[in-house]
Amino acid sequence: MSKRLDPSQIAEFIVQNISEHPKDIARLTSGQFGLSRQAINGQIKRLMEKGLLEATGRTKARVYRLRELVDFQNQLPVDEKFEEDVIWRELVLPKMNGVAKNVIDICQYGLTEMLNNVKDHSGAISVFIWIRRNATRVHMIVSDSGVGIFTKIQKALQLQDPRHALLELSKGKLTTDSTRHTGEGIFFTSRMFDRFSIMSASLWYSRLIEPGDQWLLEVEDRDNVNGTTIFMRINTNSARTTQQVFERYASEPEDYRFSTTHVPIQLAKYGDEQLVSRSQAKRVLARFERFKEVMLDFQRVQSIGQAFADEIFRVFKRANPDIRILHINASPEVEKMISWVSSNAPSPPSSQ
């Protein structure tokens, strides 16, 4: 006797796949579960009756899409009455009805942290928030017309370029006001959401989670814009929790002290330049003394020079034996260079 299919599984499959298959979702679902098109169309009809889907066109030309359950926008003054927790509780939380608690917790953390940054750092007189939600995702945008996050960091730390500010920001524990902030908000927020993006000055920076809990980074030069806009997106079926993210970068389980960081080495590059010099390495190494463990991510870095590798993997490691330096996603060529400088070989490894 065949096992009876759970209608909720079929509905979940439709909802999760309809964005990629707006025209052939019935055929796809029929093939997935071995059911007739008529049965699948019945499921689609019920999802439409629940208000989760909507359709345009007729018969073969019909196109389905997820219906927006929430589309909330508001421009708020940044004044003495501005309180990020009140904004969350009174304006945003009521829009999260039916969303899993772990996802709500992440949205609360991300939104309140970004709003607090606007209040304390941007110099903006107002902030725009936009909350959108459908059956599969929550999108949140926080936008201000203040000084701009990369510009502010660049000036405060006297850095050469906004990209250098982005490199420092990605490490965490960076703040221009240490009396009131720890510099952890953006670091953790960017790792809680499935996609986290910043648009400011002439830079677009985006972190996108991929299968296997790997992250894809995108950095683009764009036309200069005023202020800062933060984009955050999370799937409503995400199993991630704030606690998991905090623990991943803590020194020990159940110890939430931020002691481990993850540094994308590609952010140390300017344009098409290669990572070959000690000065480039020293930019990467800046503020490492604040951490117990540093994970260097060589994703999208095909090669590194001997001086760059030596400064990090021999000179710095010998001078700072209490700081653990690890690396991931290294190409064979990068791996060879790291091994060579670590072993003090007499000549550089062959690239052949």
C-alpha positions in Angstrom: 0.0 0.0 0.0 1.5 3.3 -1.0 2.1 6.0 1.6 -0.4 8.8 1.5 1.2 12.1 0.6 0.9 15.0 3.1 -0.8 17.9 1.3 1.3 20.3 3.3 4.4 18.9 1.7 3.0 19.5 -1.8 2.0 23.0 -0.8 5.4 23.7 0.6 7.1 22.5 -2.6 4.8 24.7 -4.7 5.5 27.8 -2.6 9.3 27.2 -2.5 9.6 26.6 -6.3 7.1 28.9 -7.8 9.4 31.9 -8.2 11.7 29.8 -10.4 8.9 28.1 -12.2 6.0 30.6 -12.6 4.7 29.1 -15.8 5.3 25.4 -15.3 4.9 24.9 -11.5 2.0 22.4 -12.1 4.1 20.2 -14.4 7.1 20.4 -12.0 5.1 19.5 -9.0 3.2 16.7 -10.8 6.6 15.1 -11.8 8.0 15.5 -8.3 5.1 13.8 -6.5 3.7 11.5 -9.2 0.3 13.1 -9.1 -2.1 14.3 -11.8 -2.1 17.8 -13.1 -5.7 18.1 -11.9 -4.6 17.2 -8.3 -1.8 19.7 -8.4 -4.1 22.4 -9.8 -6.4 21.8 -6.9 -3.5 22.5 -4.5 -2.6 25.7 -6.4 -6.2 26.8 -6.2 -6.3 26.3 -2.4 -3.0 28.3 -2.0 -4.6 31.1 -4.0 -7.7 31.0 -1.8 -5.5 31.3 1.2 -4.0 34.4 -0.3 -0.5 33.0 -0.7 -0.4 32.9 -4.6 -1.8 35.0 -7.4 -2.1 34.5 -11.1 -2.3 36.4 -14.3 -3.3 35.2 -17.8 -5.5 32.3 -18.9 -5.0 28.6 -19.3 -1.6 27.9 -21.0 -0.5 31.5 -20.7 -1.2 31.6 -16.9 1.7 32.8 -14.7 1.7 32.3 -11.0 3.7 34.2 -8.4 3.8 34.6 -4.6 1.5 37.2 -3.3 2.9 40.0 -1.2 1.5 39.4 2.3 3.2 42.6 3.7 4.4 45.7 1.9 5.0 48.3 4.5 7.0 51.6 4.0 7.6 54.4 6.4 9.8 57.5 6.6 10.7 58.2 10.2 12.4 61.3 11.7 15.7 60.6 13.5 15.2 62.8 16.6 15.3 62.6 20.3 12.1 60.4 20.3 13.7 57.9 17.9 13.9 54.5 19.6 14.7 51.4 17.5 13.0 48.9 19.9 9.8 50.9 19.8 9.9 51.0 16.0 10.3 47.3 15.9 7.6 46.5 18.5 4.9 48.9 17.2 5.5 49.1 13.4 7.3 45.9 12.3 6.5 43.1 14.7 2.8 43.2 13.9 3.7 42.5 10.2 5.4 39.2 11.2 2.3 37.3 12.2 2.8 33.6 11.3 6.6 33.8 10.9 8.7 31.4 12.8 10.2 32.7 16.1 13.9 32.1 15.0 13.3 34.2 11.9 11.5 36.9 13.9 14.5 37.0 16.3 16.9 37.5 13.4 14.7 40.2 11.9 14.5 42.0 15.2 18.3 41.9 15.7 19.1 43.1 12.2 16.5 45.9 12.0 17.2 47.3 15.4 21.0 47.2 14.9 20.7 49.0 11.6 18.4 51.6 13.0 20.7 52.2 15.9 23.5 52.7 13.5 21.5 55.3 11.7 20.7 57.1 14.9 24.2 57.1 16.3 26.5 57.3 13.3 24.8 58.6 10.1 24.0 62.2 11.0 20.8 61.7 9.0 17.6 63.6 9.9 15.3 60.8 8.7 15.4 57.1 7.8 13.3 55.1 5.4 12.2 51.5 6.2 10.6 49.1 3.8 9.3 45.7 5.0 8.1 43.2 2.4 7.0 39.6 3.0 5.6 36.7 1.1 5.2 33.0 1.9 8.9 32.3 1.5 10.9 35.4 2.3 11.1 38.5 4.5 12.9 41.5 2.9 13.9 44.5 5.0 15.4 47.8 3.7 16.9 50.5 5.9 18.0 53.7 4.0 19.3 57.0 5.1 20.8 60.1 3.5 23.5 60.7 6.0 27.3 60.7 5.7 27.6 57.1 4.4 29.0 54.2 6.2 32.1 53.6 4.1 33.0 57.3 3.9 32.6 57.7 7.7 34.9 54.7 8.4 37.4 55.9 5.8 37.7 59.3 7.4 37.6 58.2 11.0 40.4 55.6 10.5 42.3 57.7 7.8 42.1 55.0 5.3 43.1 55.4 1.6 40.0 54.1 0.0 36.4 53.1 0.7 37.2 49.5 -0.1 39.7 49.5 2.7 36.8 50.6 5.0 34.8 47.7 3.7 37.7 45.3 4.5 37.8 46.6 8.1 34.0 46.5 8.4 34.0 42.8 7.4 36.3 41.9 10.3 33.9 43.1 12.9 34.8 44.9 16.2 35.0 48.2 14.2 33.2 51.3 15.5 33.8 55.0 15.2 32.3 55.5 18.7 33.8 52.9 21.1 32.2 54.5 24.1 28.7 53.4 23.0 29.3 50.6 20.5 31.2 47.4 20.2 31.3 47.3 16.4 29.6 43.9 16.2 26.2 44.7 14.8 26.9 44.6 11.1 29.3 41.6 11.4 26.6 39.5 13.1 23.7 40.8 11.1 25.4 40.1 7.8 25.8 36.4 8.9 22.3 35.9 10.2 20.5 36.8 7.0 20.5 34.7 3.8 21.4 37.9 1.9 22.9 41.1 3.4 23.9 44.0 1.2 25.2 47.5 1.7 25.0 50.3 -0.9 26.9 53.4 0.0 29.2 55.9 -1.7 30.4 54.1 -4.9 30.3 50.6 -3.5 27.9 47.7 -3.5 28.7 44.9 -1.0 26.7 41.8 -0.7 26.9 38.5 1.2 24.8 35.6 -0.1 24.6 32.3 1.7 24.9 29.2 -0.5 24.4 25.5 0.1 26.8 24.1 2.7 26.7 27.3 4.7 29.2 28.9 2.3 29.1 32.6 1.5 29.3 34.2 -1.9 30.6 37.8 -1.7 29.9 40.4 -4.4 31.6 43.8 -4.5 30.9 46.2 -7.3 31.8 49.8 -8.1 28.8 51.9 -8.9 27.8 55.5 -9.4 28.2 57.4 -6.2 25.1 57.6 -3.9 24.4 59.6 -0.8 23.9 58.0 2.6 23.7 54.2 3.2 21.1 51.6 2.2 21.0 48.2 3.9 19.2 45.3 2.3 18.4 42.2 4.4 16.6 39.0 3.2 15.9 35.7 5.0 13.8 32.7 4.0 10.8 32.1 6.2 11.8 28.4 6.5 15.3 29.2 7.7 16.5 27.1 10.6 19.2 29.5 11.6 19.1 31.2 15.0 20.8 34.2 16.5 22.3 31.9 19.1 24.0 29.7 16.5 25.6 32.8 14.8 26.8 34.2 18.1 28.3 30.8 19.1 30.0 30.3 15.8 32.2 33.4 16.4 32.6 32.9 20.2 35.7 31.6 21.9 33.8 28.7 23.6 30.3 27.3 23.6 27.9 29.4 25.6 30.4 32.2 25.8 29.2 35.0 23.6 32.4 37.0 23.6 33.2 37.8 20.0 36.7 36.3 19.5 36.6 34.7 16.1 36.4 36.5 12.8 36.1 35.6 9.1 38.0 37.8 6.7 37.3 37.6 2.9 40.8 38.2 1.4 39.3 39.3 -1.9 38.3 42.6 -0.2 42.0 43.5 0.1 42.3 43.7 -3.7 41.8 47.0 -5.5 40.5 46.4 -9.0 42.6 43.8 -10.9 45.7 44.1 -8.8 47.4 41.0 -7.3 48.1 40.4 -3.7 51.8 40.5 -3.6 53.2 43.0 -1.1 53.7 43.2 2.6 51.8 46.5 2.8 48.7 44.7 1.4 49.2 42.0 3.9 49.4 44.5 6.7 46.1 46.0 5.7 44.6 42.5 6.0 46.3 42.0 9.4 45.1 45.3 10.9 43.3 44.8 14.3 43.8 41.0 14.3 45.1 41.4 17.9 41.5 41.8 19.0 40.7 38.2 18.1 41.8 34.8 19.3 41.1 33.1 16.0 41.0 34.5 12.4 39.7 32.6 9.4 41.1 33.9 6.2 38.8 33.1 3.2 40.6 33.0 -0.1 37.5 32.6 -2.2 38.0 34.2 -5.7 41.7 34.7 -5.0 43.7 32.7 -7.5 47.2 33.5 -6.3 49.2 35.5 -3.8 52.8 36.7 -3.8 55.6 35.4 -1.5 55.9 38.7 0.5 52.1 38.8 1.1 52.0 35.2 2.3 55.2 35.5 4.3 53.9 38.6 6.2 50.8 36.8 7.3 51.7 33.1 7.7 55.2 33.5 9.1 56.0 37.0 10.4 52.7 37.7 12.0 52.2 34.2 13.3 55.6 34.1 15.0 55.0 37.5 16.5 51.5 36.6 17.7 51.6 32.9 18.8 48.3 33.3 20.8 46.3 34.2 17.7 45.2 31.3 15.6 45.4 31.9 11.9 43.4 29.5 9.7 42.5 29.6 6.0 39.8 28.2 3.7 38.9 28.1 0.1 42.5 28.4 -1.1 43.3 27.5 -4.7 46.2 25.0 -5.3 48.5 27.9 -6.1 47.6 29.8 -2.9 47.9 26.6 -0.9 51.4 26.0 -2.2 52.6 29.5 -1.3 51.2 29.3 2.2 52.9 25.9 2.7 56.2 27.3 1.4 56.4 30.4 3.6 55.2 28.3 6.6 58.0 25.8 6.1 60.7 28.4 5.3 61.6 26.6 2.1 64.7 28.1 0.3 62.9 29.1 -2.9 59.3 29.9 -3.9 57.1 27.0 -5.1 56.8 26.4 -8.8 53.5 27.4 -10.4 53.8 24.5 -12.8 
